[in-house]
Amino acid sequence: MSFMKTLAAAAVLLTFALPAFAHDGLKITDAYARSSGPSAKSGAAFMVIENHTEADDRLIGASTTAAKLVELHTHKETGDGVMQMLRVDEGFAIPAKGEHALARGGDHVMLMGLTAPMAQGDIITVTLTFEKAGEMIVEVPVDLQREDMPAMPMNHGTGHGTGHGAMQAMPSN
């Protein structure tokens, strides 16, 4: 019986390791989500969006049951070396035959009001909404141990109206 459990676990891991495809030639790779700790009220999802079509597209929204509020965000330097997080209402351009990375310290899917703590290895389902391709459902693994960006000071100001100015910066480890 343990062989069957091992085989089933391997199948699940392989499923999540494979990239997701949308019906219109978009491909999601290297997706993961994280929060700053078990008591965090917010987290973020990151991924690379590849556009294998001849037409530009745009990520214009995202949703998940893992959070009460989901927004597209980016970071902008305030001029004094501090990074401020801002909501991006217009979304993110995904160029034809190109890609756009949602990465720590840059563009990302912000998850506010988490409905449950994010634990290493959990999977959250995120629905991405594209201007042309429509909706795409992506299974995003939680990876709290990933180190792909050096830590940087962040000021999560309230200039974008979401009221999460007191949110903790996500650590790089």
N, C-alpha and C positions, 0 to 999 in steps of 0.2 A: 504494500500500500504506500510506503514512503516513496517508492519510485514514481508512482502516479502523481503524488503531491509535488515532487521535484520537477517532473515533466510539466505539470500545470503551471507551476511558478515560473519556469523558464519560458513558457508560451506567453504568459502575461508580461514578463519583462521584455521579450522580443516585440510584442505588440506596441508597447509604449516607446520602444527605441526607434521604431519606424516613423518616418515623417508623415504628417497628415496632408492630404491633398484636397483641394476644393474642386468643385465641378468645372471651374473655369481656368484651370492652369495655375492656381496658387499653391504653394507648398510651404508648410511650416516645419522648420527644423530647429533643433537645439532648444526646445521649450523647457522652461522650468519656472517655478514660483518659489517665493520665500517670504518670510516675515522676520522681524528682529528678535523674536523669542516667543515662548509659549503663551505669554499674556498679552502679546501685541494685539492691537485693535485694527491694524492695517498690514498690508503686505503688497507684493507686486508680482506680476508675471512678465517674463522676458522670453524672447524667441527671435528667430530670423524668419522673415516673410520673403519668400522667393516668388517672383512673378515670371512665369514661363510663357506669357502671352505676348502678343504684338501691341497691346494697349496698356497704357498707364492705368493704375487703379489706386484706390485710397482706402486705408483702414479708417472707418468713421465712427466705430463704436465697439463696445465689448460688454458682455454680461456674464454673470455666474451666480449660482445660488450660494457660493462660498463667501459672498460679501453683500452687504446691504446697498453699497454704492460702488459703481465701477466707472472709472474715467480714464481717458488717455492723457498721459502726463509726459512732460519733458523737464529737463534741468537747464537753467540759464544762469550764467555768471552775472553777479550783480555789479561787477566792476571793482570790488574790493577783495576778490579771490574767494568769495563765498558763493556756493551754488544754491539757487532757489528753485523749488519745484513749482511748476505751473501746469494748469490744465490746458490741453490743446483741443479746442473746440472743432477746428477744421480737420483734425485727424492727421494721419501720416501718409505721404505719397509713397506708393510702391511703383517704381518705374518699370516700364515694359522691358522684358528680358533682363531685369535687375533684381535687386533685393533691398530690404530695409531691416536693419537690426534694431530690435527693442532690447536694450542692454542697461545694466546698472550704471547710474550716473548719466543716463541719456533718456531717450524715449522709452516708455514702458506702459503697461496696463496697471493702473493703481487700483488696489482692492481695499476699500475702506469699510469699516464696520464688519470685520470678519465674523461669520456666523459660528465658527468653531476654530480652535487653535490649529495652526498649520504644523504638522508633524512630519519629520523626515520620512520620505517614501510615500506619503499620501498622494492621491491623485485628485486634482480639481478639474471640473469640466468648465471650459470657457467657450462662449460663443462669440466669435469675431464677426463683425459686420463690415463688409466692404461695399464701396460705392457701386461697383459694377458686378462683382462676383456674388454679392449677396452674403448670406450667413454661412459660416463655417464653424463646426464644432471641433474643438481641440482638447484632448486629454493632456493636462499639464502636470507633470510630477513635481512634488515639493522637494526641493534640494536646499537644505539649510546649511550645508557644508561647502558649497561651491565657492571657489575663490577665483573670480575672473575679472576683478576690478579693484584697484587700490582704493582704500578709504579716502573720502574727501569730505571737507566740512560742508554741511548743507543747512540752509535756512528754509524751512518749509513754511514760508509765509502764507498769509491768508488772502493774498491779493487776487486769487482766483475764485473766491467765494465759497469754498467747500468747508471752511472752518476746521481743517486738520493741521493748523499751524503748530500745535504742540506735539505732533507726531515725531517719534524717534527716527533718526536716520538709520537706515539698514546697514549693519556692519558688513565688512568685507570678508569676515571669517565665520 
